[in-house]
Amino acid sequence: MAKLERKDSRIHQEAIRLNKYIAMAGIASRRASDELIQSGAVQVNGVVVTELGSKVVPSRDRVFVRGEEVTIEEKKVYIVLNKPKDAITTLSDEKGRTTVMQFVRVKQRVYPIGRLDRNSTGVLLFTNDGEFANALMHPKLEVEKIYRVTVDKPMTRQDLTKLKRGVRLEDGLAAADTIEFIDGGARKKILVTLHEGRNREVRRMFEAIKFDVRQLDRVSFAGITPLGLPRGEWRHLHRAEVDSLKKKYESSTQKSF
């Protein structure tokens, strides 16, 4: 198993719940880990474990999920990438297309928090902290996302009002929290704030009122921006940024990360 830092050695020696271990390994949230356990996908020391509440000692027990051994990561990492266009938000692609993982090079096994479609650019977070990722993606937390949108033709104030009031999509009503013109954009550049994260939601909202999105750039996710990051570059989140996010959202989950 991977060695933990000295400050984590106590956790490494003590018995912890199996679902917490899987979450700490960055595989899934605790709730999703329970589902994995109940489905028979988890083995401990070669034996399938389906009982919720089971415990393991990380320094002694070997845990496998779907046949692959999982370990508690040496260090939790939190990363922001300024995603370039034409990169797919997935861990790998069977067609050999460029993925976001080709831009983020760290020794830990990280994965994206949420997604941006292939043609969209901007802020994309990565981590190996399963509970942190689950919290930021939970719809009840209403994480703020801000997008800079460029459309194919000038819009009117009435068009913006329609998107503010809400438009009907195939998966329900979608409305902008705030929406405004960007100065100098000839009414083709719009700043949109949402607290939802449905698939291609921004593009579909504009399509619903007969506008084609030519460019979509996420300029903020949960307050994290790509300031100072060229397209395709990444950096670790500062400790203060991570602490701020955890403080802001852990109260909503009613438990500590």
N, C-alpha and C positions, 0 to 999 in steps of 0.2 A: 504494500500500500504506500501511497505517497506520504512523505513525512510532513507533519504539521509544524507550524512555527511554534516556538516555545510557549507563547501565550495561549496556544490551543491544546497543549499537551494534556491538560486535565480532561478535556472533552474526548481526546483520543483514548484515554484509559477507562473512562466511565461508561456504563451501559446507557444507551440512549434508545429512544423509540425508532423502530425501523423506518417509519415514514419520515421522521426528521432526518435520519441519516441519508436517505435518498434525496431529500430536498437539499441538504447541505452539500451533496455531491453535484448539485446543479442539474439533476435529471428532470425533476418536476416539482410542483408545489406539494405541500403536505397532503392536501385533499386529493390531488391527482395521484400521489404516491399510494394513498389508501386504495385507490381504484386499481392500480397496478398490482398491489399485494392481493387484493380479493380476486383478481383475474387469474392468479397463478403464475404471473410473469416474474416473480421474485423468488430467488433461492438464497439461502444462507448456509454456507458450508456444504453445498451440494444438495440441500433439502429444500423442497418447495415450501414456502411459508405463506399461508393465506389468512392467518389470524391477526386482526387489527390489534394494535397495542403491543405486539412482539418487540423485544428489545435486542440490541446487538452491542458488542464491545468492539469499537473500531480497530483497536490494536490486536484483537484476537480473531474476530470473525471476518469471513470473506463473503461479500454480498454481490449477487449477480442479478441484473435486470435484463430479461429477454436473452439470456445466455452470455451477456457481456459484463465483466466485472466492473463495478463502480467503486470509486474511492472518494473520500473527502478531499477536496482540493487543498493544495498547500496554501493558497492565498486567494481570497475573494478579490476579483477585479471588476472594475466598472469603467466602461469605455464609451466615448462618443466618436462616431464616424460622420464625416461630411460626405454622405453617399453620392457617388457620381451616377449619371444616367447610364442605362443599359446594364446595370448590375442587378442580379436577381437576389431577393432577400430569402436565401435558403442556405443550408449548410453545404449542399453539393447539388450538382445538376447532371443528370444522366446524359444530357445532350451536349455537355461540354461548354455550356455558356458561362460567362463571367458571373461569379457570385460575390456577395459582399464579403465573404470569408477570405477572399483573395487579397483584400485590402487591410484586414486586421490580422497582424502577425504577433501572437503571444504564445507562451508555452502552455498556458492554461486552456482548457477546452471551453471556450465561450460560445454564446449563441445570441442572436438578435432578440431584443425586446420589441415585440410587435413586428410590423413590416412596412415597407414602402414598395409600391409596385415598380416594375422594371424601368419605366420612363420617368419616375419621380426622383427627386434629389433632396439632399438636406439631412437633417438630424436623424441619426439612427443609433440607439444605445445598444450595448452588448454587455453581458455579464456571465458569470458562472454561479451566481447566487439565485437559486431557484425561487426562494420566497420573495426576494426583492423584485424579480421579474414578474412574478405572479401578481404582486401588489400593484405594480405600475400598469399592468394590462387589465386589471379587474374593472369591469364597466362601472361598478358602484363608486369607484374612487374618482371618476370623471377627470382624468388627467388632461390638462390643457395642452392643446396642440395648435400651433399657429402656422398657417400656410401662405406663401406668396404665390398667387395664381395669375397666369397670363392667358387670356382668352383670345379667340379669333376675330372678335369685332367689338366695338365700343359698347359698354353697358350703360344703363340709365339708373337713376336713383330708384326707380320703381323695380328694376330687376334686383337690386340689392335688397330692397324691402321684401320681395318674394322669398329670397333665400333666408332672410332673417325670420320671417314668419313661419317658414317651413315648406318643403315640397314633398310630395308623396313619391316614395321609391318602392320598389318591389318588396323590400323588407321593412317597410314602415316609414313614418314621417321623419324627415331629417331637416334640421334647422341650424343655421349658424348662430353661435353665441354673440359674436360681433362680426361686422363686415364693413369694409370701407375702401374707398379708392386710394391708390398709392399716388402721391403727387408726381406729376411728370409722366404718368403712364398712359395718357390719352384715353383714360377710362377703360383701358384693356388690362390694367394691372390692379389686382384686388388683394387685400389682406383679409384673411378669414381665420376666425378662431372657432375651434370645435372642442367639445369634451367627449366625443364619441370616437370610435375607431373601427367602424365597419369597413368592409372591403371596398376599396375604390370609392369611398363615400363622397369625397370632394368632387371628383370627376363626375360622378353620377348626378350630384346636385346641380351642377352647371348644365349638364346634358339635359336635365329635366326641364330647363327653361330655354333650351335651344342654343346653348353656347358650347363651343368645342374648346377644351382646355389644351393649350399648346405647351405650356410649361407649368409644372407643379413642384414647388420647392418648400419643404418643411423647414421653417426658420426657428422653430422652438418646440421642444417636447419636454413637458414638465418643468419648464423654465431653463432647460439646457439649450444653448445655442451653438452654432458652428463658428462663432466669432474667432477669427485668427486661424481657422483651419481651411486650407485650400481644398478644393474638391478632390475626393479620394484619399484624404489624409485623416488620421485619427489621433486621439490623445486619451490618457487616463483621466477620469474625472478627479477633480481635487477632493481631498478629504472633506472640506467644508460643503461641497456640492452633494456628496453622498450622504453626509450627516443631515443636511437640509431635507433631502428627498425622504430619507427614512423617518425623520421627525414628522414630516408633513403627512405621510401616508400610513405609518404604522398605527396611529390612533384609529384610523378607519377600519383596520383589520382586527382591532381589539387584541392584538398580541405583538410582541416584539419580533423584529426580524431575526 
